[in-house]
């Protein structure tokens, strides 16, 4: 959630932000003040933000580390909307054997390949229909030191063994993803929050939820999944984000002004 706040509110403004401003938004989204302060401290320890102290107050600036991270997240999130119409049948196939001495990287491998759109239809086997992501997969394997235990191929399936629909069913939990999309639509489709905090928090909650989908949705082409609910959800997300963003930025500017240290009263 803090990463969403930094990406949606702090980075576009290009200015440092006070602790009080971040706390106002985090607590408004249901995070306890203690947990919010811990999140800010962890973000600083991770090199996402750097603070400058003015007396008892701290002003936080976003570092290039988190800017690069946010750029990667934005690129993948955007990839959810223009899913290709057709698929030429080619895909990436990775067979990765994680040695026992490197088992600590297993979780990072699963997370990174999942974010890149790979599914895991069988033990050790990962596949993705987006061949343009081969370089991204290569970077993951190299970074985790798994090159010597990885076999990679790009091409089509032979007419033997599991079919494409069967592999898709095993590689991705699409029913679960569809249920998440349905919940998002039930929550936000037709929602008209009042201007002010209600709209700001609805906007941030929507964006934060949407940013989780690239790790779940492989963005399969329309000819593979013709009635995929994710496309309707993407249309809803794009529409609501554009509709709510101007008023959201106005409210954020008010919060920044009203939570500055030289103010004694909190925003209403």
Secondary structure, DSSP 8 states (H G I E B T S, - for coil): -HHHHIIIIIHHHTS-EEHHHHHHHHHHTT--HHHHHHHHHHHHHTTSEEEEEETTEEEEEE-HHHHHHHHHHHHHHHTTTS--S---S-EEEEEE---GGGGGGHHHHHHHHHHTT-EEEETTEEEES-GGGHHHHHHHHHHTT-GGGEEEEEE---SSSS-HHHHHHHH--HHHHHHHHHHHHHHHTT----TTHHHHHHHHHHHHHHTTGGGT-----TTTSTT-HHHHHHHHHHHHHHHHHHHHHHHHHHHHHHTSTT--S---
